[in-house]
């Protein structure tokens, strides 16, 4: 089976690192539960362009380089790797492709056959959709945290596992998209 796995909030604890950076840099006191949307400007204010720039600035810091893996993800993907082809399907920008691959190699050595970048919210280059990536690869299962991407990638032949996060709790899920609360539940669902 071919399994696509999102990176941020599924494998990488991106938001905790970004929140720590934002709180130190901008004197805020944000926490993860405040993020009812992954459109950061909706939580911390400002424009979309300002939020994109803040994330680009964050990419240049040790907070980004040193982010942790999501609890349970390393053990779980080792189990999944035994009988499946695993790929990363991320909306991250091409600008951080090298740093992203280094982080994946450090935290998930020899696990993923490839990393695919959709290049969303980019200041450079063109983007693609996660759906196009999943369709072109023949992804059977997608593990995701974004309700928008889950709905975009859903079809009758693809199972979607939506890892519970504050920004996806209010979303109605159609049959075929399943909410999971942990990597243990992900393993049990595959």
BAPANU-444604 format. One line per field, with one value per residue (C-alpha): residue number from 1; residue in one letter; x, y, z. Coordinates in Angstrom, 3 decimals, always signed. Layout:
! BAPANU-444604
nr <- [NUM / ...]
rest <- [A / ...]
c1 <- [X / ...]
c2 <- [Y / ...]
c3 <- [Z / ...]
//
This chain:
! BAPANU-444604
nr <- [1 / 2 / 3 / 4 / 5 / 6 / 7 / 8 / 9 / 10 / 11 / 12 / 13 / 14 / 15 / 16 / 17 / 18 / 19 / 20 / 21 / 22 / 23 / 24 / 25 / 26 / 27 / 28 / 29 / 30 / 31 / 32 / 33 / 34 / 35 / 36 / 37 / 38 / 39 / 40 / 41 / 42 / 43 / 44 / 45 / 46 / 47 / 48 / 49 / 50 / 51 / 52 / 53 / 54 / 55 / 56 / 57 / 58 / 59 / 60 / 61 / 62 / 63 / 64 / 65 / 66 / 67 / 68 / 69 / 70 / 71 / 72 / 73 / 74 / 75 / 76 / 77 / 78 / 79 / 80 / 81 / 82 / 83 / 84 / 85 / 86 / 87 / 88 / 89 / 90 / 91 / 92 / 93 / 94 / 95 / 96 / 97 / 98 / 99 / 100 / 101 / 102 / 103 / 104 / 105 / 106 / 107 / 108 / 109 / 110 / 111 / 112 / 113 / 114 / 115 / 116 / 117 / 118 / 119 / 120 / 121 / 122 / 123 / 124 / 125 / 126 / 127 / 128 / 129 / 130 / 131 / 132 / 133 / 134 / 135 / 136 / 137 / 138 / 139 / 140 / 141 / 142 / 143 / 144 / 145 / 146 / 147 / 148 / 149 / 150 / 151 / 152 / 153 / 154 / 155 / 156 / 157 / 158 / 159 / 160 / 161 / 162 / 163 / 164 / 165 / 166 / 167 / 168 / 169 / 170 / 171 / 172 / 173 / 174 / 175 / 176 / 177 / 178 / 179 / 180 / 181 / 182 / 183 / 184 / 185 / 186 / 187 / 188 / 189 / 190]
rest <- [X / X / X / X / X / X / X / X / X / X / X / X / X / X / X / X / X / X / X / X / X / X / X / X / X / X / X / X / X / X / X / X / X / X / X / X / X / X / X / X / X / X / X / X / X / X / X / X / X / X / X / X / X / X / X / X / X / X / X / X / X / X / X / X / X / X / X / X / X / X / X / X / X / X / X / X / X / X / X / X / X / X / X / X / X / X / X / X / X / X / X / X / X / X / X / X / X / X / X / X / X / X / X / X / X / X / X / X / X / X / X / X / X / X / X / X / X / X / X / X / X / X / X / X / X / X / X / X / X / X / X / X / X / X / X / X / X / X / X / X / X / X / X / X / X / X / X / X / X / X / X / X / X / X / X / X / X / X / X / X / X / X / X / X / X / X / X / X / X / X / X / X / X / X / X / X / X / X / X / X / X / X / X / X / X / X / X / X / X / X]
c1 <- [+0.000 / +1.210 / +0.757 / +1.142 / +1.935 / +1.720 / +4.704 / +3.726 / +1.624 / +1.616 / +5.341 / +6.914 / +5.811 / +5.911 / +3.321 / +4.833 / +8.190 / +6.549 / +4.558 / +7.692 / +9.500 / +6.527 / +6.113 / +9.817 / +10.176 / +6.903 / +6.154 / +2.936 / +1.579 / +0.024 / -0.690 / -1.694 / -5.364 / -5.813 / -5.191 / -8.704 / -7.338 / -4.008 / -4.205 / -1.871 / -2.927 / -6.406 / -4.887 / -2.063 / -3.494 / -2.011 / -2.280 / -1.734 / +1.439 / +2.785 / +2.088 / +3.885 / +6.883 / +6.891 / +6.993 / +9.822 / +11.710 / +11.005 / +12.512 / +15.882 / +15.977 / +17.113 / +13.462 / +12.707 / +15.800 / +15.390 / +11.679 / +10.704 / +8.927 / +5.253 / +4.832 / +4.649 / +5.322 / +8.817 / +7.813 / +4.607 / +6.200 / +8.802 / +5.935 / +4.144 / +7.363 / +7.575 / +4.751 / +4.088 / +5.669 / +5.727 / +6.068 / +5.816 / +3.274 / +3.752 / +2.468 / +5.855 / +7.659 / +10.403 / +12.598 / +12.899 / +13.188 / +16.827 / +16.294 / +13.133 / +14.882 / +17.690 / +15.146 / +13.367 / +16.674 / +17.615 / +14.272 / +13.063 / +16.182 / +15.537 / +11.758 / +10.349 / +10.931 / +10.390 / +9.269 / +6.833 / +6.377 / +3.165 / +4.878 / +1.848 / +2.087 / +5.314 / +7.032 / +8.766 / +7.731 / +4.461 / +2.473 / +0.533 / -2.227 / -1.837 / -4.619 / -2.521 / +0.430 / -1.686 / -3.450 / -0.218 / +1.383 / -1.651 / -1.780 / -4.060 / -4.059 / -3.327 / -2.567 / -3.315 / -4.222 / -5.830 / -9.552 / -9.226 / -6.483 / -8.304 / -11.442 / -9.409 / -7.584 / -10.540 / -11.946 / -13.730 / -10.450 / -8.395 / -8.761 / -8.024 / -6.983 / -7.362 / -5.153 / -7.117 / -5.996 / -7.757 / -8.137 / -9.990 / -12.391 / -15.297 / -15.188 / -17.902 / -16.225 / -17.741 / -17.709 / -14.204 / -12.405 / -11.706 / -10.644 / -7.791 / -6.371 / -2.905 / -0.367 / -1.552 / -5.023 / -3.460 / -1.690 / -4.916 / -6.826 / -4.515]
c2 <- [+0.000 / +3.530 / +5.895 / +9.663 / +11.416 / +15.143 / +16.679 / +19.589 / +18.605 / +14.959 / +14.147 / +17.467 / +19.607 / +22.725 / +24.804 / +24.470 / +25.617 / +28.477 / +29.543 / +29.575 / +31.662 / +34.038 / +34.495 / +35.260 / +37.457 / +39.391 / +39.305 / +37.324 / +34.539 / +32.267 / +28.587 / +25.764 / +25.672 / +29.255 / +28.122 / +27.392 / +27.856 / +27.082 / +30.482 / +32.015 / +35.622 / +34.700 / +33.918 / +36.405 / +39.238 / +41.165 / +40.381 / +37.122 / +38.567 / +39.562 / +36.059 / +34.480 / +36.724 / +35.776 / +32.100 / +32.761 / +34.538 / +31.579 / +29.211 / +30.944 / +30.270 / +27.414 / +27.022 / +25.690 / +23.534 / +22.005 / +21.227 / +17.913 / +14.961 / +14.490 / +12.143 / +8.526 / +9.296 / +7.810 / +4.454 / +4.339 / +5.043 / +2.359 / -0.104 / +1.199 / +1.062 / -2.720 / -3.449 / -0.141 / +2.498 / +5.759 / +9.228 / +12.696 / +15.020 / +18.513 / +21.967 / +23.398 / +25.724 / +24.714 / +27.317 / +25.024 / +21.739 / +21.144 / +21.931 / +19.817 / +16.806 / +17.170 / +17.245 / +14.162 / +12.295 / +13.171 / +12.143 / +9.460 / +7.923 / +5.580 / +5.631 / +7.661 / +6.870 / +10.532 / +13.968 / +15.979 / +19.742 / +21.545 / +24.944 / +26.636 / +30.187 / +30.604 / +33.840 / +32.032 / +29.640 / +27.975 / +25.666 / +22.496 / +20.804 / +17.922 / +16.247 / +16.333 / +14.877 / +12.118 / +11.291 / +11.135 / +8.822 / +6.593 / +7.254 / +4.722 / +6.351 / +9.969 / +11.001 / +14.713 / +17.395 / +19.968 / +19.502 / +21.469 / +19.222 / +16.108 / +17.083 / +18.099 / +14.744 / +12.530 / +10.123 / +6.775 / +4.858 / +6.799 / +6.555 / +9.767 / +9.793 / +13.247 / +13.665 / +15.639 / +19.266 / +22.434 / +23.732 / +20.643 / +19.911 / +21.945 / +20.277 / +17.860 / +14.796 / +12.811 / +9.033 / +7.958 / +10.618 / +9.338 / +11.359 / +9.835 / +11.107 / +9.566 / +7.619 / +4.474 / +5.053 / +5.652 / +2.268 / +0.585 / +2.210 / +1.060]
c3 <- [+0.000 / -0.765 / +2.187 / +1.961 / +5.216 / +5.802 / +7.553 / +9.798 / +12.829 / +11.688 / +11.739 / +12.791 / +15.741 / +13.560 / +15.407 / +18.918 / +17.503 / +15.583 / +18.658 / +20.823 / +18.187 / +17.826 / +21.582 / +22.087 / +18.995 / +19.182 / +22.925 / +22.529 / +24.730 / +22.134 / +22.713 / +20.365 / +21.406 / +20.165 / +16.589 / +15.351 / +11.830 / +10.214 / +8.520 / +11.073 / +10.434 / +11.706 / +15.117 / +15.545 / +13.439 / +10.554 / +6.880 / +5.040 / +3.505 / +6.939 / +8.253 / +5.301 / +5.967 / +9.663 / +8.696 / +6.222 / +9.035 / +11.341 / +8.747 / +9.270 / +13.016 / +15.264 / +16.334 / +12.840 / +12.523 / +15.986 / +16.026 / +17.546 / +15.975 / +16.858 / +19.809 / +18.648 / +14.992 / +14.782 / +16.215 / +14.166 / +10.787 / +11.505 / +11.849 / +8.740 / +6.710 / +7.107 / +4.636 / +2.860 / +0.650 / +2.632 / +1.109 / +2.622 / +0.996 / +2.422 / +1.601 / +2.606 / +0.259 / -2.145 / -0.393 / +2.646 / +0.730 / +1.683 / +5.383 / +5.358 / +3.847 / +6.417 / +9.257 / +7.882 / +7.487 / +11.070 / +12.623 / +10.191 / +8.590 / +5.641 / +6.143 / +3.247 / -0.413 / -1.385 / -0.170 / -2.304 / -1.864 / -2.861 / -2.344 / -0.759 / +0.645 / -1.280 / -2.173 / -5.056 / -7.798 / -8.578 / -6.354 / -6.957 / -4.998 / -2.618 / -4.613 / -7.793 / -5.914 / -4.320 / -7.591 / -9.587 / -7.010 / -6.515 / -2.778 / -1.036 / +2.413 / +3.334 / +6.911 / +7.263 / +9.821 / +7.518 / +6.887 / +3.638 / +2.286 / +3.541 / +1.606 / -1.453 / -1.564 / -0.704 / -3.260 / -3.116 / -3.513 / -0.956 / +2.809 / +4.708 / +8.356 / +9.912 / +12.977 / +15.575 / +16.006 / +17.224 / +13.640 / +12.393 / +15.237 / +13.886 / +10.478 / +9.406 / +7.970 / +5.121 / +5.136 / +4.152 / +6.204 / +9.698 / +12.730 / +14.721 / +18.000 / +18.033 / +16.052 / +17.850 / +16.394 / +12.975 / +13.130 / +14.255 / +11.352 / +8.558]
//
